[in-house]
Amino acid sequence: TIFLVAVLLLLVIMGMNNRQPVELAMPPLLPKSQKYPAALVYFGFFGIGLLTGSILTAGRKGKSKPE
């Protein structure tokens, strides 16, 4: 929990200090480049990573080994 709060604090700091737009280019998914605030891009990729990690670890609980 402390680690997650520290990472969220870093996202707040990035959001406050990185307001300039950055270009996001992902040719397979987006046909043309998009410009978004840097903090929004950081937050979006953090959110995607957090959800992916949660989904990957969610199925591991409660499984017992057959004996």
C-alpha positions in Angstrom: 0.0 0.0 0.0 2.8 2.4 0.8 4.5 1.7 -2.5 1.2 2.4 -4.4 0.7 5.7 -2.5 4.3 6.7 -3.3 3.7 6.0 -7.0 0.5 7.9 -7.0 2.4 10.8 -5.3 4.9 10.7 -8.2 2.0 10.9 -10.7 0.6 14.0 -8.9 4.0 15.6 -9.0 4.3 14.8 -12.8 0.9 16.2 -13.4 1.7 19.4 -11.7 5.0 20.0 -13.5 4.5 18.4 -17.0 1.7 20.4 -18.6 3.2 20.6 -22.1 1.6 18.4 -24.8 3.5 15.4 -26.0 2.9 13.5 -29.2 1.6 10.0 -28.9 2.2 7.8 -31.9 0.9 4.2 -32.0 0.6 3.3 -35.7 -1.2 -0.1 -35.3 -3.8 1.4 -33.0 -4.0 5.1 -33.9 -4.0 6.1 -37.5 -2.4 9.5 -36.8 -0.4 11.0 -34.0 -2.3 12.5 -31.0 -1.2 15.3 -28.8 -2.0 15.0 -25.1 -0.7 16.6 -21.9 2.3 14.6 -20.6 0.7 14.0 -17.2 -2.4 12.4 -18.9 -0.2 10.0 -20.9 1.8 9.0 -17.7 -1.4 8.5 -15.8 -3.0 6.5 -18.6 -0.1 4.1 -19.0 0.2 3.7 -15.2 -3.5 2.8 -15.1 -3.2 0.3 -17.9 -0.2 -1.3 -16.1 -2.0 -1.4 -12.8 -5.1 -3.0 -14.3 -3.0 -5.5 -16.2 -1.1 -6.5 -13.1 -4.3 -6.9 -11.1 -5.9 -9.1 -13.7 -2.8 -11.3 -14.1 -2.6 -11.8 -10.3 -6.3 -12.1 -9.6 -6.6 -15.7 -10.7 -3.9 -17.0 -8.5 -5.7 -17.0 -5.2 -7.6 -20.0 -4.0 -6.1 -22.6 -6.3 -5.0 -25.6 -4.4 -2.6 -28.3 -5.6 -4.2 -31.7 -6.1 -2.7 -34.3 -3.8 
